[in-house]
Amino acid sequence: MTGDAVIPSGAMILRAGLATGVALVYGPFIWVAMSLAVIPALAHRDVPVNTRWWIQLTGHFLFVGLPMMMAMRTLFPAATGE
């Protein structure tokens, strides 16, 4: 089984119009990975999961994931069929 059967390529995501859906998952995923794995491993302390943490998790959709997907659509217009 190839990787393409499990994980769609960037071009497939852009062609299918799934950029917003990917941003909805990818932006918060970055925040969760950084705050629950990377920062505790490097700082040797846990990150408190409080109201601020949840606000930043939500904000990562708009301010991290969505701009990344918009940049992909701008940088690779051939993949979107435009």
C-alpha positions in Angstrom: 0.0 0.0 0.0 1.4 3.4 -0.9 1.3 6.6 1.1 -1.0 8.2 -1.4 -3.8 5.7 -0.5 -3.8 6.9 3.1 -2.7 10.5 3.1 -3.7 12.8 0.2 -1.0 15.0 -1.3 -1.0 18.7 -1.1 -2.2 19.0 -4.7 -5.1 16.6 -4.0 -6.2 18.7 -1.0 -6.1 21.9 -3.0 -7.9 20.4 -6.0 -10.6 18.9 -3.9 -11.3 22.2 -2.2 -10.5 20.8 1.3 -8.1 23.6 2.3 -10.5 25.0 5.0 -11.0 21.5 6.4 -7.3 20.8 6.5 -6.7 24.2 8.2 -9.4 23.3 10.8 -7.4 20.2 11.7 -3.8 21.2 11.0 -3.6 24.5 12.8 -4.9 23.2 16.1 -2.8 20.0 15.6 0.4 22.2 15.6 -0.7 23.9 18.8 -1.4 20.5 20.6 1.9 19.0 19.4 3.9 22.0 20.5 2.2 22.5 23.9 1.8 18.9 24.9 5.0 17.4 23.5 7.7 19.8 22.3 7.6 22.5 25.0 7.4 20.0 27.9 10.3 18.0 26.4 12.5 21.1 26.0 11.5 23.2 29.0 11.2 20.2 31.4 7.8 21.5 32.7 4.2 20.9 31.8 2.1 23.5 30.0 -1.0 24.3 31.9 -4.2 23.5 30.1 -6.5 26.4 31.1 -8.8 29.0 29.4 -5.8 30.7 27.7 -4.7 27.3 26.3 -8.1 26.6 24.8 -8.4 30.1 23.3 -5.0 29.7 21.6 -6.0 26.2 20.3 -9.1 27.8 18.7 -7.0 30.7 17.3 -4.6 28.3 15.6 -7.3 27.5 13.1 -7.7 31.1 12.0 -4.2 32.4 12.5 -2.0 29.4 11.6 -3.9 26.7 9.6 -5.9 29.0 7.4 -3.1 31.3 6.3 -0.9 28.2 5.6 -3.6 26.8 3.3 -4.2 30.2 1.7 -0.4 30.5 1.0 -0.4 27.0 -0.5 -3.3 28.0 -2.9 -1.3 31.2 -3.9 2.0 29.5 -4.3 0.7 26.4 -6.2 -2.2 27.7 -8.4 -1.7 24.8 -10.9 -2.7 22.4 -8.1 -6.0 24.1 -7.7 -6.9 24.0 -11.4 -6.9 27.8 -11.8 
